[in-house]
C-alpha cells in the first residue's frame, strides 16, 4: 500500500506522462496554459487544490479525472452529482 505522499507523486507522474505533447500544445494555444500547469502539478485546474485519485468517488469520476484533471467537488459542480 502506498503512502499518501507516494500516491500523490505517482499521480503527478502519470498525469505528466499522460498529457501528450499534441494535447498540451492545443490546450496552451487555446488559452489554457495556466490550467495545464496546474494539472501537471497535481492540482485541480478549476479550484487549484491538490487532487488525489483516492478522493474520487467511482470509476466514472476517475475517467473524467483522466480527461479533465478536475477534483470530485469540481466535477460535481460542473457536471452534476449522480
PAVO-959528 format. One record per residue (C-alpha): x, y, z; residue in three letters; chain. Coordinates in Angstrom, 3 decimals, m for minus. Layout:
BEGIN
atom xx X, yy Y, zz Z, rest ala, kette A
...
END
This chain:
BEGIN
atom xx 0.000, yy 0.000, zz 0.000, rest unk, kette A
atom xx 1.321, yy 3.433, zz m0.945, rest unk, kette A
atom xx 1.509, yy 6.335, zz 1.464, rest unk, kette A
atom xx m0.434, yy 9.496, zz 0.601, rest unk, kette A
atom xx 2.813, yy 11.172, zz m0.418, rest unk, kette A
atom xx 3.777, yy 8.257, zz m2.700, rest unk, kette A
atom xx 0.273, yy 8.158, zz m4.167, rest unk, kette A
atom xx 0.414, yy 11.886, zz m4.916, rest unk, kette A
atom xx 3.841, yy 11.568, zz m6.536, rest unk, kette A
atom xx 2.656, yy 8.659, zz m8.675, rest unk, kette A
atom xx m0.477, yy 10.550, zz m9.735, rest unk, kette A
atom xx 1.602, yy 13.574, zz m10.753, rest unk, kette A
atom xx 3.970, yy 11.357, zz m12.723, rest unk, kette A
atom xx 1.074, yy 9.651, zz m14.509, rest unk, kette A
atom xx m0.543, yy 12.987, zz m15.377, rest unk, kette A
atom xx 2.718, yy 14.351, zz m16.731, rest unk, kette A
atom xx 3.202, yy 11.216, zz m18.793, rest unk, kette A
atom xx m0.461, yy 11.068, zz m19.833, rest unk, kette A
atom xx m0.621, yy 14.558, zz m21.294, rest unk, kette A
atom xx 0.510, yy 14.027, zz m24.815, rest unk, kette A
atom xx 2.558, yy 16.859, zz m26.306, rest unk, kette A
atom xx m0.068, yy 17.484, zz m29.010, rest unk, kette A
atom xx m2.874, yy 17.783, zz m26.467, rest unk, kette A
atom xx m0.795, yy 20.077, zz m24.290, rest unk, kette A
atom xx 0.104, yy 22.262, zz m27.274, rest unk, kette A
atom xx m3.527, yy 22.538, zz m28.371, rest unk, kette A
atom xx m4.665, yy 23.448, zz m24.848, rest unk, kette A
atom xx m1.920, yy 26.050, zz m24.459, rest unk, kette A
atom xx m2.666, yy 27.620, zz m27.858, rest unk, kette A
atom xx m6.350, yy 27.715, zz m26.882, rest unk, kette A
atom xx m5.559, yy 29.832, zz m23.837, rest unk, kette A
atom xx m5.484, yy 27.071, zz m21.205, rest unk, kette A
atom xx m1.762, yy 27.205, zz m20.369, rest unk, kette A
atom xx m2.334, yy 28.043, zz m16.712, rest unk, kette A
atom xx m4.779, yy 25.153, zz m16.342, rest unk, kette A
atom xx m2.291, yy 22.766, zz m17.976, rest unk, kette A
atom xx 0.361, yy 23.889, zz m15.494, rest unk, kette A
atom xx m1.937, yy 23.263, zz m12.522, rest unk, kette A
atom xx m2.880, yy 19.803, zz m13.821, rest unk, kette A
atom xx 0.777, yy 18.896, zz m14.282, rest unk, kette A
atom xx 1.416, yy 19.987, zz m10.673, rest unk, kette A
atom xx m1.308, yy 17.612, zz m9.435, rest unk, kette A
atom xx m3.825, yy 20.379, zz m8.779, rest unk, kette A
atom xx m7.383, yy 20.746, zz m9.998, rest unk, kette A
atom xx m7.308, yy 23.244, zz m12.877, rest unk, kette A
atom xx m10.581, yy 24.751, zz m11.649, rest unk, kette A
atom xx m10.146, yy 25.217, zz m7.879, rest unk, kette A
atom xx m6.333, yy 24.847, zz m7.724, rest unk, kette A
atom xx m6.468, yy 22.388, zz m4.802, rest unk, kette A
atom xx m4.347, yy 19.198, zz m4.787, rest unk, kette A
atom xx m6.141, yy 16.157, zz m6.207, rest unk, kette A
atom xx m5.746, yy 12.524, zz m5.128, rest unk, kette A
atom xx m7.264, yy 9.674, zz m7.122, rest unk, kette A
atom xx m8.361, yy 8.093, zz m3.842, rest unk, kette A
atom xx m10.710, yy 11.075, zz m3.311, rest unk, kette A
atom xx m12.634, yy 10.296, zz m6.492, rest unk, kette A
atom xx m15.999, yy 8.666, zz m5.914, rest unk, kette A
atom xx m16.150, yy 5.983, zz m8.585, rest unk, kette A
atom xx m14.861, yy 4.695, zz m11.912, rest unk, kette A
atom xx m16.757, yy 7.325, zz m13.917, rest unk, kette A
atom xx m15.209, yy 10.080, zz m11.800, rest unk, kette A
atom xx m11.754, yy 8.585, zz m12.331, rest unk, kette A
atom xx m12.300, yy 8.508, zz m16.103, rest unk, kette A
atom xx m13.439, yy 12.148, zz m16.054, rest unk, kette A
atom xx m10.395, yy 12.998, zz m13.962, rest unk, kette A
atom xx m8.159, yy 11.315, zz m16.549, rest unk, kette A
atom xx m9.649, yy 13.598, zz m19.204, rest unk, kette A
atom xx m10.016, yy 16.878, zz m17.296, rest unk, kette A
atom xx m7.961, yy 16.566, zz m14.064, rest unk, kette A
atom xx m10.944, yy 18.020, zz m12.164, rest unk, kette A
atom xx m11.307, yy 17.082, zz m8.493, rest unk, kette A
atom xx m14.500, yy 15.385, zz m7.300, rest unk, kette A
atom xx m16.015, yy 18.620, zz m5.956, rest unk, kette A
atom xx m15.451, yy 20.470, zz m9.235, rest unk, kette A
atom xx m16.740, yy 17.505, zz m11.237, rest unk, kette A
atom xx m19.923, yy 17.545, zz m9.153, rest unk, kette A
atom xx m20.345, yy 21.314, zz m9.545, rest unk, kette A
atom xx m19.624, yy 21.268, zz m13.275, rest unk, kette A
atom xx m21.253, yy 18.025, zz m14.359, rest unk, kette A
atom xx m23.708, yy 17.433, zz m11.535, rest unk, kette A
atom xx m23.533, yy 14.625, zz m8.999, rest unk, kette A
atom xx m25.264, yy 11.329, zz m9.546, rest unk, kette A
END
